[in-house]
């Protein structure tokens, strides 16, 4: 009998539409001979199974739905939600309470990695290099001069818990810092301000494949814009070179740090972490536990470069679901 798979997508954040694209890519590539696959749209106003032109409401008591008077329960959930409530672990805690396996890391690990400040704090304790940073809550008094003393200029202002480069600014002059802070606070009530790291930007996918930690080929990102912003990420304003042209020793070091980050954080499922290579030392920026999954996204490109088809990649994610 085929496993019934719910591919959850959408979510409650600015990344809703991007998540729908990722979810549809998963549905298109999961093997239909092995799985009975359902598109489940998670929206603030409703959770529904989308089947052609019909929507079937999800019963949140047990994450089931009724079609043709038949109740359908899911065997496993494929998480394709970027942002809240998928990438931050909120909905995964619900599945774990119900005993439904899902393709992501445990809910508490997802909550940790979605919080840039907390992730950086953990990794620093393990000796992983990072940028200098200042954390602000929306209720905090803001001392612009003190911030610049800590981070220097230029610096980056980011929402602490958001993805897809929403709300991020690169600030060159203190007179523009407050506006950047205000923009970031529109995405999250917590923000992080980081020193600028001058080096090559690298993106590294790491997965659990057949029970083992597997590092995918490294991608170098060369943005046509001032940094890897929304346009560069989604509108073709960047070069994404996979595999990156790195000397063997540097390649090995990047892969070793990426593997250590994944294992130190006790992760499962797919991940894509960003690093800046400064004086041949990889500095951790952030990690995405539900990276973009469309064919044009970086993570699937890395999988293909590793010799994995998207069908193999997504099928493995179901096999590794916990």
C-alpha positions as CSV (number, residue, x, y, z in Angstrom):
1,X,0.0,0.0,0.0
2,X,1.3,3.5,-0.9
3,X,2.2,5.8,1.9
4,X,0.0,8.9,2.1
5,X,2.2,12.0,2.0
6,X,1.1,15.5,2.9
7,X,3.3,18.1,1.3
8,X,2.7,21.2,3.4
9,X,3.3,24.6,1.8
10,X,2.3,28.2,2.1
11,X,2.6,29.4,5.7
12,X,2.0,32.6,7.5
13,X,5.0,34.7,6.4
14,X,6.2,36.8,3.4
15,X,7.5,33.7,1.8
16,X,4.1,32.2,1.2
17,X,4.2,32.3,-2.6
18,X,7.8,31.0,-2.8
19,X,6.8,28.1,-0.5
20,X,3.9,27.2,-2.9
21,X,6.5,26.9,-5.7
22,X,8.8,24.7,-3.6
23,X,5.9,22.5,-2.5
24,X,4.7,22.0,-6.1
25,X,8.2,21.0,-7.1
26,X,8.2,18.4,-4.4
27,X,4.9,17.0,-5.6
28,X,6.1,17.0,-9.2
29,X,9.1,14.9,-8.4
30,X,8.1,12.5,-5.7
31,X,7.6,9.0,-7.2
32,X,3.9,8.4,-7.7
33,X,4.3,4.7,-7.8
34,X,5.4,4.8,-4.1
35,X,3.4,7.6,-2.6
36,X,-0.2,8.9,-2.6
37,X,0.6,12.6,-2.6
38,X,-1.5,15.5,-1.4
39,X,-0.9,19.3,-1.6
40,X,-1.8,20.8,1.8
41,X,-1.9,24.6,1.9
42,X,-1.3,26.1,5.3
43,X,-2.8,29.6,5.6
44,X,-3.7,31.8,8.5
45,X,-7.4,31.5,7.7
46,X,-7.5,27.8,6.8
47,X,-5.6,24.5,6.4
48,X,-6.8,22.8,3.2
49,X,-6.0,19.9,0.9
50,X,-6.0,21.3,-2.6
51,X,-7.2,18.8,-5.1
52,X,-7.7,20.4,-8.5
53,X,-10.5,22.9,-8.1
54,X,-11.6,21.5,-4.8
55,X,-10.5,22.3,-1.3
56,X,-10.9,19.9,1.6
57,X,-10.6,21.3,5.1
58,X,-8.0,19.7,7.4
59,X,-9.3,18.5,10.8
60,X,-6.7,19.9,13.1
61,X,-7.6,17.4,15.9
62,X,-5.7,14.7,14.0
63,X,-4.5,16.3,10.7
64,X,-6.9,14.3,8.6
65,X,-9.5,15.2,6.0
66,X,-12.6,13.7,4.5
67,X,-13.0,13.1,0.7
68,X,-16.0,11.2,-0.7
69,X,-17.1,10.4,2.8
70,X,-13.8,8.7,3.5
71,X,-11.5,9.9,6.2
72,X,-7.9,10.1,5.1
73,X,-5.0,10.2,7.6
74,X,-1.4,10.9,6.5
75,X,1.6,8.6,7.1
76,X,4.2,11.3,6.7
77,X,4.5,15.1,6.2
78,X,7.0,16.7,3.7
79,X,7.7,20.2,5.1
80,X,8.0,22.8,2.3
81,X,7.0,25.8,4.4
82,X,9.5,28.6,4.4
83,X,9.3,30.8,7.5
84,X,6.5,30.5,10.1
85,X,5.1,28.0,11.0
86,X,7.2,25.4,9.1
87,X,10.8,26.5,9.3
88,X,10.6,27.7,12.9
89,X,9.3,24.4,14.1
90,X,5.8,25.5,15.3
91,X,3.7,23.2,13.1
92,X,6.3,20.4,13.6
93,X,5.7,20.4,17.3
94,X,2.0,19.7,16.5
95,X,3.0,16.8,14.2
96,X,5.3,15.4,16.8
97,X,2.5,15.5,19.4
98,X,0.3,13.6,16.9
99,X,3.0,11.1,16.2
100,X,3.2,11.9,12.5
101,X,6.7,11.7,11.0
102,X,8.0,14.7,9.1
103,X,11.0,15.5,6.9
104,X,12.5,18.3,8.9
105,X,14.7,18.3,12.0
106,X,12.9,18.1,15.4
107,X,10.8,21.1,16.3
108,X,13.2,22.5,18.9
109,X,16.1,22.3,16.5
110,X,14.1,24.1,13.9
111,X,13.2,26.8,16.4
112,X,16.9,27.2,17.2
113,X,18.1,27.4,13.7
114,X,15.4,29.9,12.6
115,X,16.7,32.3,15.3
116,X,19.9,33.8,13.9
117,X,21.0,35.1,17.3
118,X,20.6,31.8,19.1
119,X,22.2,29.8,16.3
120,X,25.2,32.0,16.3
121,X,25.6,31.9,20.1
122,X,25.6,28.1,20.0
123,X,28.1,27.8,17.1
124,X,30.4,30.4,18.6
125,X,30.7,28.2,21.7
126,X,32.0,25.4,19.4
127,X,34.6,27.7,17.8
128,X,32.8,28.3,14.5
129,X,33.8,31.8,13.2
130,X,31.0,34.3,12.7
131,X,30.6,38.1,12.2
132,X,30.5,40.5,15.1
133,X,26.9,41.2,15.9
134,X,24.4,43.3,17.9
135,X,21.0,42.0,18.8
136,X,18.0,44.3,19.3
137,X,14.4,43.8,20.4
138,X,11.8,46.3,19.3
139,X,11.3,47.5,22.9
140,X,15.1,48.2,23.3
141,X,16.5,51.7,23.5
142,X,18.6,52.2,20.3
143,X,22.0,53.8,20.5
144,X,23.2,54.1,16.9
145,X,26.8,55.2,17.9
146,X,27.2,52.2,20.2
147,X,26.0,49.8,17.4
148,X,28.5,51.1,14.9
149,X,31.3,50.9,17.5
150,X,30.4,47.2,17.8
151,X,29.9,46.3,14.2
152,X,31.8,49.0,12.2
153,X,30.7,50.2,8.8
154,X,29.4,48.9,6.4
155,X,27.1,46.6,8.4
156,X,24.1,44.4,7.7
157,X,20.7,44.9,9.4
158,X,18.5,41.8,9.3
159,X,15.3,40.5,10.9
160,X,16.4,37.8,13.4
161,X,13.7,35.4,12.3
162,X,12.9,35.7,8.6
163,X,14.2,34.4,5.3
164,X,14.4,35.1,1.5
165,X,16.4,38.3,2.2
166,X,13.2,40.2,3.3
167,X,13.9,43.2,5.4
168,X,17.7,43.1,5.0
169,X,19.8,46.3,4.4
170,X,23.5,47.0,3.9
171,X,24.3,50.2,5.7
172,X,27.4,52.4,4.7
173,X,26.6,55.5,6.7
174,X,25.2,55.9,10.3
175,X,22.6,58.3,8.9
176,X,20.9,55.4,7.1
177,X,21.1,53.0,10.1
178,X,17.8,54.0,11.7
179,X,15.8,53.5,8.4
180,X,17.4,50.0,8.0
181,X,16.4,49.1,11.6
182,X,12.9,50.3,11.0
183,X,12.7,48.2,7.8
184,X,13.9,45.1,9.6
185,X,11.4,45.6,12.4
186,X,8.6,45.4,9.9
187,X,9.5,41.7,9.4
188,X,10.3,40.7,13.0
189,X,10.2,42.2,16.5
190,X,13.8,41.1,16.9
191,X,16.7,42.1,14.6
192,X,20.4,41.4,14.3
193,X,23.1,43.8,13.1
194,X,26.3,42.3,11.8
195,X,29.7,43.5,10.7
196,X,30.4,43.3,7.0
197,X,32.6,40.3,6.1
198,X,34.7,41.0,3.0
199,X,35.1,37.8,1.2
200,X,33.6,35.1,-1.2
201,X,30.0,34.1,-0.4
202,X,29.5,30.3,-0.3
203,X,26.3,28.3,0.2
204,X,26.6,24.7,1.4
205,X,23.8,22.1,1.4
206,X,24.0,19.3,4.0
207,X,21.5,16.5,4.2
208,X,20.9,13.2,6.0
209,X,21.2,10.7,3.2
210,X,20.6,7.0,3.9
211,X,21.2,7.7,7.5
212,X,24.6,9.5,7.0
213,X,25.5,13.2,7.0
214,X,26.2,14.2,3.4
215,X,27.7,17.5,2.3
216,X,26.6,18.6,-1.2
217,X,28.9,20.5,-3.7
218,X,29.6,24.0,-2.6
219,X,28.0,27.0,-4.5
220,X,29.7,30.3,-4.8
221,X,27.3,33.2,-5.1
222,X,28.3,36.3,-7.0
223,X,25.6,39.0,-6.8
224,X,25.1,41.7,-9.4
225,X,23.6,43.8,-6.6
226,X,25.4,45.0,-3.5
227,X,24.6,41.8,-1.7
228,X,22.5,38.6,-2.2
229,X,19.2,40.4,-1.8
230,X,15.7,39.3,-3.0
231,X,16.4,40.4,-6.6
232,X,19.7,38.5,-6.6
233,X,18.1,35.4,-5.1
234,X,14.9,35.2,-7.1
235,X,15.1,37.5,-10.1
236,X,18.3,36.4,-11.7
237,X,20.6,39.1,-10.4
238,X,23.3,36.8,-9.4
239,X,25.7,34.0,-10.6
240,X,25.5,30.8,-8.7
241,X,28.5,28.7,-9.5
242,X,28.2,25.0,-8.5
243,X,30.6,23.5,-7.7
244,X,32.6,26.5,-6.5
245,X,36.1,26.9,-7.8
246,X,38.0,26.4,-4.6
247,X,41.5,25.0,-3.9
248,X,41.2,21.4,-2.6
249,X,42.4,22.3,1.0
250,X,39.9,25.2,1.2
251,X,37.1,23.0,-0.2
252,X,37.9,20.4,2.5
253,X,37.8,23.0,5.2
254,X,34.5,24.4,4.1
255,X,33.0,20.9,3.9
256,X,34.3,20.0,7.3
257,X,32.8,23.1,8.9
258,X,29.5,22.6,7.2
259,X,29.3,19.1,8.4
260,X,30.3,20.1,11.9
261,X,27.6,22.8,12.0
262,X,24.9,20.3,10.9
263,X,26.1,17.7,13.5
264,X,26.7,20.2,16.4
265,X,23.1,21.5,15.9
266,X,21.9,17.9,15.8
267,X,19.9,18.3,12.6
268,X,18.0,16.1,10.3
269,X,16.5,16.6,6.9
270,X,17.7,19.1,4.3
271,X,19.7,22.3,5.1
272,X,21.6,25.0,3.3
273,X,24.0,27.2,5.2
274,X,25.7,30.4,4.1
275,X,29.3,31.3,4.7
276,X,31.7,34.1,3.9
277,X,35.2,33.0,3.1
278,X,37.5,35.6,4.8
279,X,41.3,34.9,4.4
280,X,40.4,31.3,3.5
281,X,38.4,30.8,6.7
282,X,34.6,30.1,6.4
283,X,32.6,32.4,8.6
284,X,29.0,31.2,9.3
285,X,26.2,33.6,8.5
286,X,22.9,31.6,8.8
287,X,21.3,28.3,8.1
288,X,18.1,27.6,6.2
289,X,16.3,24.4,7.2
290,X,13.6,24.7,4.5
291,X,15.7,26.0,1.6
292,X,14.1,26.8,-1.8
293,X,13.3,23.6,-3.5
294,X,12.4,24.7,-7.0
295,X,14.7,23.5,-9.9
296,X,16.1,27.0,-10.1
297,X,17.0,27.1,-6.4
298,X,20.5,26.7,-5.1
299,X,19.9,23.6,-3.0
300,X,18.4,21.4,-5.8
301,X,21.3,22.6,-8.1
302,X,23.7,21.3,-5.5
303,X,21.9,17.9,-5.3
304,X,22.0,17.5,-9.1
305,X,25.8,18.4,-9.0
306,X,26.2,15.6,-6.5
307,X,24.6,13.2,-8.9
308,X,21.2,13.1,-7.2
309,X,18.0,13.7,-9.1
310,X,15.2,15.7,-7.4
311,X,13.2,12.4,-7.2
312,X,16.0,10.7,-5.3
313,X,16.5,13.8,-3.1
314,X,12.8,14.1,-2.1
315,X,12.3,10.3,-1.9
316,X,15.3,10.2,0.5
317,X,13.7,12.9,2.6
318,X,10.6,10.8,3.1
319,X,12.8,7.8,4.0
320,X,14.7,9.8,6.6
321,X,11.5,11.3,8.1
322,X,11.2,11.1,11.9
